[in-house]
Amino acid sequence: MTLAEEFPTWAALLVSMLLLLGTSLSLTGSLGLLRLRNFYQRVHAPTLGATLGAGCLLFASMIFFSVLQTRPIVHEVLIAVFVTVTTPITLMVLVRAAVHRDRSEGNLDELDRSKTSNQSGR
């Protein structure tokens, strides 16, 4: 008997959908990193994609192993908490360092361009 025979169809569909959603979100974040123009715009897409994509992948893992072992598996909750907490903090630290660098070098055009392009893109 294999795992595929023991695994319920509803759980397989749910895990498959979450995996596809998670990988799609991560791919969208990666493409945003390539397409956006400057650092200040580029830093947001992978941050959101990584957080939401990892959340979906971890939730799929929790469902898969909980159904397979017939007991709740919550190890992934700890990973999700770390990803959810550390990713936005890393974003803030990177942006603050870039703003400080741009201000100290007198290179405020990059910062001004990112503000105007964000306002015009709305």
Secondary structure, DSSP 8 states (H G I E B T S, - for coil): --HHHHS-HHHHHHHHHHHHHHHHHHHHHHHHHHHSSSHHHHTHHHHHHHHHHHHHHHHHHHHHHHHHHTS---HHHHHHHHHHHHHHHHHHHHHHHHHHHHHHTT--HHHHHHHHHHHHT-
